[in-house]
């Protein structure tokens, strides 16, 4: 059943337990893209989003939302002549999810102002989503946010970003994995009693309004590199596969991309699927790249949908590699010593994937690899302390240490979680 964009934003999950996708991904005019090298990130973001949302939001309102949400840069750092790092950690929570969190909060506030109602957001996080959502929605009128995270499985800074906000933001530490947290959230959305009593919606990447703004930096990167390179390969560290799904949506809308590479940690469900054709969801395992500790990536169904579930067509556009913790640490050490640059554990998987791909694939001339740097290295102090690498903390991190930590701990029990929400 088709719904309008506002309904998809607030309902998050359709009644059939699938995920919302645009019924049509309209093409961005080639003449528009040709002029992107003369435009700013917010201008490119507006032209990308307006092609998709022009029937749902006025140009004036959409431009105001994007100018407010995407008010920080996404610079490129050149590691090698054909390898770039796209730094997506210059927003408030120091992670790429700031693009999604800030855009979504302002979209929801826009619709809520019209509807004059209140909503309750439920979100599961494996690390960075929670911080971006917390800061994106902090003190937004009409919205309460409950964030579930796996107890003891996020970094200290990530936990502080979840638990020191107060006001309309509540954090719950679940005794389990990210997959357990995500399962509790999904079960809540399909519980009729809860949905009768609360206006529930999600801020995870299962919500389509999280994916749309993540197209912005793919488009902006193309604008920066299109005159230097004929072929672009985006290398995206992937856990729940929302980030790379957004890139593929942009490609479906006409963005010239040669290929996508999904870099994963030991949770290698997608690399295995591409190799065997068999999708085996399983419990996630804990790794240094904790935001990617996902054993059943929700957004992969969106990727399959864009390729009509045709595995051979998908493999022409998507390659995937997986790496263990020792390989990740080796990559961090190599980039630091040889390139004088520090990458977080997630970004390190992307650098490894470039190395693997250059060995496995024969590339055309004038091809550039763009590794998406998904989080600031300071969010993983234990990793770098062990390796003897000093990280300068930004001011917003230093401010967290003096704030009060407020957190509820809970068993992995839906009945307990539901009882808490109702009360």
VMD Tcl script that draws the C-alpha trace (Angstrom):
set ca {
  {0.00 0.00 0.00}
  {1.31 3.46 -0.93}
  {1.37 6.28 1.63}
  {2.51 9.88 1.55}
  {5.90 10.95 2.88}
  {4.53 12.31 6.17}
  {2.87 8.98 6.96}
  {6.06 7.08 6.16}
  {8.07 9.38 8.44}
  {5.82 8.94 11.47}
  {4.81 5.29 11.00}
  {8.38 4.11 10.25}
  {7.33 0.49 9.74}
  {4.45 -0.49 7.41}
  {1.78 -2.86 8.67}
  {3.26 -5.68 6.55}
  {6.50 -5.39 8.65}
  {8.56 -4.32 5.64}
  {10.28 -0.95 5.14}
  {9.12 2.12 3.25}
  {10.77 2.99 -0.05}
  {9.84 5.71 -2.56}
  {7.50 4.23 -5.18}
  {9.56 6.12 -7.78}
  {13.14 7.39 -7.53}
  {13.00 10.39 -9.90}
  {15.99 11.30 -12.03}
  {18.02 14.39 -11.13}
  {18.48 16.52 -14.24}
  {21.96 16.10 -15.76}
  {22.23 19.85 -16.36}
  {21.56 20.41 -12.65}
  {24.37 18.02 -11.69}
  {26.73 19.61 -14.22}
  {26.61 22.86 -12.21}
  {27.12 21.27 -8.80}
  {30.84 22.09 -8.74}
  {29.81 25.75 -8.37}
  {27.39 25.08 -5.50}
  {27.59 24.52 -1.73}
  {26.65 21.33 0.12}
  {23.26 22.76 1.27}
  {22.46 23.85 -2.30}
  {23.30 20.41 -3.69}
  {21.38 18.80 -0.84}
  {18.29 20.87 -1.65}
  {18.33 19.97 -5.35}
  {18.75 16.27 -4.49}
  {15.96 16.24 -1.89}
  {13.57 18.45 -3.85}
  {13.61 16.02 -6.77}
  {12.25 13.39 -4.37}
  {10.04 15.45 -2.01}
  {8.63 18.28 -4.15}
  {5.09 16.89 -3.85}
  {5.31 16.69 -0.05}
  {7.14 19.84 1.13}
  {7.30 23.29 -0.39}
  {10.62 24.43 -1.85}
  {10.78 27.25 0.70}
  {10.23 24.98 3.71}
  {12.58 22.28 2.44}
  {15.35 24.79 1.81}
  {14.97 26.19 5.34}
  {15.09 22.67 6.84}
  {18.25 21.74 4.90}
  {20.03 25.04 5.57}
  {19.48 24.49 9.30}
  {20.22 20.74 9.35}
  {23.25 20.54 7.01}
  {25.12 23.49 8.48}
  {28.52 21.77 8.75}
  {31.04 20.61 6.17}
  {31.96 17.18 4.81}
  {35.54 17.75 3.58}
  {37.68 15.36 1.54}
  {41.15 14.33 2.75}
  {43.42 12.91 0.06}
  {45.33 9.84 1.28}
  {46.75 8.75 -2.09}
  {46.47 10.05 -5.65}
  {43.33 7.96 -6.17}
  {42.12 7.44 -2.57}
  {40.14 10.02 -0.59}
  {38.63 10.02 2.88}
  {35.25 11.73 3.15}
  {35.17 13.18 6.67}
  {31.59 12.90 7.89}
  {32.35 13.62 11.56}
  {32.21 17.41 11.69}
  {28.66 17.61 13.06}
  {27.54 17.94 16.71}
  {27.86 14.24 17.65}
  {31.03 13.70 15.56}
  {29.46 11.01 13.35}
  {27.93 10.76 9.87}
  {24.52 10.19 11.43}
  {24.29 13.88 12.28}
  {23.13 14.43 8.70}
  {20.22 12.03 9.22}
  {19.41 12.96 12.80}
  {19.27 16.71 12.23}
  {17.30 16.47 8.98}
  {14.79 14.02 10.45}
  {14.17 16.08 13.59}
  {13.43 19.17 11.55}
  {11.20 17.28 9.10}
  {9.21 15.86 12.01}
  {8.97 19.27 13.72}
  {7.71 20.73 10.43}
  {4.89 18.19 10.19}
  {4.11 18.27 13.94}
  {3.66 22.03 13.86}
  {0.93 21.48 11.29}
  {-0.68 18.52 13.10}
  {-0.31 19.89 16.67}
  {0.38 16.46 18.18}
  {3.10 14.77 20.25}
  {5.10 11.66 19.37}
  {7.36 9.16 21.13}
  {10.51 8.14 19.24}
  {12.09 4.76 19.90}
  {15.60 4.13 18.61}
  {18.14 1.32 18.99}
  {21.82 2.17 18.69}
  {25.04 0.22 18.35}
  {27.03 3.38 19.00}
  {26.67 6.48 16.86}
  {22.97 6.60 15.96}
  {21.93 7.34 19.54}
  {24.23 10.32 19.94}
  {23.16 11.85 16.64}
  {19.47 11.32 17.42}
  {19.84 12.66 20.96}
  {21.51 15.88 19.82}
  {19.31 16.19 16.75}
  {16.06 15.96 18.76}
  {17.15 17.58 22.04}
  {14.46 20.04 23.17}
  {12.46 19.69 19.93}
  {8.84 20.50 20.95}
  {6.31 17.69 20.85}
  {8.88 14.87 20.70}
  {10.08 12.47 23.41}
  {13.00 10.14 22.60}
  {13.86 6.77 24.17}
  {17.25 5.32 23.13}
  {18.12 1.65 23.69}
  {21.76 0.61 23.61}
  {23.63 -2.62 24.50}
  {25.07 -2.31 28.01}
  {28.89 -2.31 28.01}
  {29.11 -2.48 24.21}
  {29.46 1.19 23.24}
  {32.51 3.38 23.79}
  {32.64 5.67 26.88}
  {32.20 8.82 24.78}
  {29.34 7.29 22.83}
  {27.65 6.41 26.13}
  {28.09 9.94 27.47}
  {26.48 11.33 24.33}
  {23.45 9.11 25.01}
  {23.09 9.61 28.74}
  {23.92 13.25 29.56}
  {21.12 15.07 27.75}
  {18.10 14.80 30.04}
  {15.05 16.89 29.10}
  {13.14 14.98 26.39}
  {15.87 12.32 25.89}
  {15.94 9.04 27.87}
  {18.63 6.34 27.56}
  {18.11 2.67 28.48}
  {21.04 0.22 28.71}
  {19.80 -3.23 27.66}
  {21.54 -6.36 28.94}
  {22.14 -7.79 25.45}
  {23.37 -6.97 21.96}
  {22.37 -4.31 19.43}
  {20.24 -6.92 17.67}
  {18.33 -7.41 20.96}
  {17.77 -3.65 21.21}
  {16.59 -3.48 17.60}
  {14.25 -6.44 18.15}
  {12.65 -4.71 21.17}
  {12.06 -1.56 19.14}
  {10.56 -3.46 16.20}
  {8.32 -5.49 18.52}
  {7.07 -2.28 20.12}
  {6.05 -0.90 16.74}
  {3.96 -3.99 16.05}
  {2.29 -4.04 19.48}
  {-1.30 -2.80 19.05}
  {-1.76 -1.78 22.69}
  {1.40 0.37 22.68}
  {0.47 2.05 19.43}
  {-3.01 2.85 20.74}
  {-1.56 4.57 23.80}
  {1.54 6.20 22.26}
  {2.31 7.80 18.90}
  {5.40 5.68 18.26}
  {7.92 6.29 15.50}
  {11.55 5.40 14.85}
  {14.73 7.39 14.30}
  {16.76 4.39 13.18}
  {17.75 4.04 9.55}
  {14.58 1.98 9.10}
  {12.94 5.44 8.91}
  {13.11 6.69 5.33}
  {13.74 10.29 6.47}
  {17.10 9.14 7.87}
  {18.26 7.83 4.49}
  {17.30 10.81 2.33}
  {19.81 13.27 3.89}
  {22.55 10.66 3.67}
  {22.34 11.03 -0.10}
  {23.56 14.62 0.28}
  {27.24 13.91 0.90}
  {27.46 11.35 -1.91}
  {26.18 14.03 -4.29}
  {28.47 16.70 -2.82}
  {31.51 14.43 -3.17}
  {30.68 13.75 -6.82}
  {30.56 17.52 -7.37}
  {34.06 17.92 -5.92}
  {35.67 15.09 -7.91}
  {33.74 14.93 -11.20}
  {36.22 17.04 -13.15}
  {39.26 15.03 -11.97}
  {37.97 11.45 -12.27}
  {35.72 9.59 -14.68}
  {34.82 6.80 -12.24}
  {33.88 7.01 -8.56}
  {33.84 4.04 -6.20}
  {32.33 4.73 -2.78}
  {33.64 2.57 0.07}
  {31.17 2.58 2.94}
  {31.75 0.96 6.37}
  {28.47 -0.92 6.83}
  {26.56 -2.32 9.79}
  {22.82 -1.86 9.33}
  {23.46 -0.89 5.66}
  {21.48 2.36 5.75}
  {24.41 4.54 4.72}
  {25.23 2.53 1.62}
  {21.51 2.15 0.79}
  {21.30 5.95 0.71}
  {24.22 6.09 -1.72}
  {22.51 3.57 -3.95}
  {19.32 5.62 -3.88}
  {21.32 8.60 -5.12}
  {22.82 6.41 -7.85}
  {19.33 5.24 -8.84}
  {18.38 8.91 -9.16}
  {21.17 9.44 -11.67}
  {24.30 10.17 -9.62}
  {27.24 8.84 -11.68}
  {28.80 6.12 -9.50}
  {30.79 3.20 -10.89}
  {30.46 0.87 -7.92}
  {29.85 0.62 -4.17}
  {31.93 -1.35 -1.69}
  {30.51 -2.36 1.68}
  {33.30 -2.78 4.24}
  {32.25 -4.86 7.25}
  {33.80 -6.21 10.43}
  {33.53 -9.83 11.59}
  {29.75 -9.58 11.22}
  {30.06 -10.69 7.61}
  {26.48 -11.57 6.67}
  {26.44 -9.54 3.43}
  {29.89 -10.57 2.09}
  {28.85 -14.16 2.68}
  {25.52 -13.61 0.90}
  {27.20 -12.07 -2.15}
  {29.54 -15.05 -2.33}
  {27.06 -17.88 -1.66}
  {23.64 -16.44 -2.49}
  {22.42 -17.56 0.95}
  {21.42 -14.93 3.52}
  {22.12 -16.16 7.07}
  {21.15 -13.75 9.83}
  {22.85 -14.60 13.12}
  {23.62 -13.04 16.51}
  {26.10 -10.18 16.20}
  {29.59 -10.45 17.63}
  {31.33 -7.61 19.46}
  {34.21 -5.89 17.64}
  {36.34 -2.75 17.80}
  {34.10 -1.25 15.10}
  {31.10 -1.48 17.41}
  {28.64 0.63 15.40}
  {28.82 -2.10 12.74}
  {28.08 -4.98 15.12}
  {24.88 -6.03 13.36}
  {23.90 -9.62 12.66}
  {20.79 -8.95 10.56}
  {21.11 -5.60 8.74}
  {17.63 -4.12 8.34}
  {18.35 -1.93 5.33}
  {19.70 -4.69 3.14}
  {16.13 -5.42 2.03}
  {16.00 -1.89 0.60}
  {19.13 -2.60 -1.42}
  {17.66 -5.87 -2.69}
  {14.47 -4.02 -3.63}
  {16.44 -1.53 -5.77}
  {17.78 -4.51 -7.76}
  {14.44 -6.39 -7.88}
  {16.05 -9.11 -5.72}
  {18.33 -10.02 -8.63}
  {21.62 -11.15 -7.06}
  {23.63 -11.06 -10.28}
  {22.61 -7.47 -11.01}
  {23.39 -6.50 -7.42}
  {26.89 -8.01 -7.63}
  {27.66 -5.83 -10.65}
  {27.20 -2.76 -8.46}
  {28.07 -3.97 -4.95}
  {31.22 -5.63 -3.62}
  {31.75 -6.43 0.06}
  {34.72 -7.38 2.23}
  {35.01 -8.22 5.95}
  {37.87 -7.77 8.43}
  {38.61 -8.90 11.98}
  {39.88 -6.78 14.88}
  {43.55 -7.55 14.31}
  {43.30 -6.48 10.67}
  {41.50 -3.30 11.74}
  {44.23 -2.43 14.25}
  {46.92 -3.09 11.63}
  {45.18 -0.73 9.21}
  {44.91 2.02 11.85}
  {48.62 1.63 12.62}
  {49.61 1.66 8.93}
  {47.57 4.75 8.02}
  {48.90 6.58 11.09}
  {52.56 5.77 10.45}
  {52.60 5.91 6.65}
  {49.99 8.60 5.94}
  {50.18 10.68 9.16}
  {46.41 10.37 9.47}
  {44.18 8.77 12.10}
  {41.16 6.67 11.13}
  {38.56 5.26 13.50}
  {38.01 1.46 13.54}
  {35.06 1.76 11.15}
  {36.92 3.91 8.67}
  {39.85 1.47 8.89}
  {37.64 -1.26 7.40}
  {37.05 1.06 4.45}
  {40.77 1.57 3.91}
  {41.30 -2.20 4.05}
  {38.53 -2.69 1.48}
  {40.29 -0.33 -0.93}
  {43.46 -2.41 -0.61}
  {41.53 -5.65 -1.14}
  {39.63 -4.28 -4.11}
  {42.73 -3.00 -5.88}
  {44.12 -6.53 -5.72}
  {40.87 -8.23 -6.76}
  {39.63 -5.85 -9.45}
  {41.25 -4.34 -12.52}
  {40.31 -0.68 -12.40}
  {39.79 1.69 -15.29}
  {41.89 4.82 -15.58}
  {40.86 7.99 -13.76}
  {39.12 6.03 -11.01}
  {38.90 7.36 -7.45}
  {38.07 5.48 -4.26}
  {36.19 7.50 -1.65}
  {36.24 5.99 1.85}
  {33.47 7.30 4.09}
  {34.95 8.24 7.49}
  {31.93 7.64 9.66}
  {33.10 8.80 13.11}
  {35.75 10.97 14.79}
  {38.61 8.85 16.19}
  {38.20 10.43 19.65}
  {35.07 8.32 20.17}
  {37.27 5.22 20.56}
  {39.86 6.23 23.18}
  {40.59 2.70 24.42}
  {41.59 1.54 20.92}
  {44.06 4.37 20.36}
  {45.42 4.39 23.92}
  {46.37 0.72 23.51}
  {48.12 1.56 20.24}
  {49.96 4.57 21.66}
  {48.16 7.07 19.41}
  {47.18 10.38 20.99}
  {43.85 11.90 19.88}
  {42.95 15.54 20.48}
  {39.39 15.73 21.79}
  {37.08 18.42 20.38}
  {35.52 20.86 22.85}
  {32.06 19.24 22.70}
  {33.60 16.00 24.00}
  {35.40 17.70 26.88}
  {32.09 19.27 27.93}
  {30.49 15.80 28.31}
  {32.70 14.81 31.24}
  {31.18 17.40 33.58}
  {27.55 16.48 32.84}
  {25.44 14.15 34.96}
  {24.90 10.66 33.53}
  {21.24 9.57 33.63}
  {20.51 6.03 32.48}
  {18.05 3.22 33.18}
  {19.34 -0.37 33.06}
  {16.99 -3.09 31.90}
  {16.91 -6.80 31.12}
  {16.34 -7.97 27.56}
  {12.62 -8.36 28.20}
  {9.87 -6.96 25.99}
  {7.32 -7.16 28.81}
  {9.58 -5.05 31.04}
  {10.28 -2.58 28.21}
  {6.60 -2.31 27.32}
  {5.65 -1.79 30.97}
  {8.17 1.02 31.22}
  {6.82 2.76 28.10}
  {3.22 2.50 29.27}
  {4.04 3.82 32.75}
}
mol new
graphics top color blue
foreach p $ca { graphics top sphere $p radius 0.5 }
foreach p [lrange $ca 0 end-1] q [lrange $ca 1 end] { graphics top cylinder $p $q radius 0.2 }
display resetview
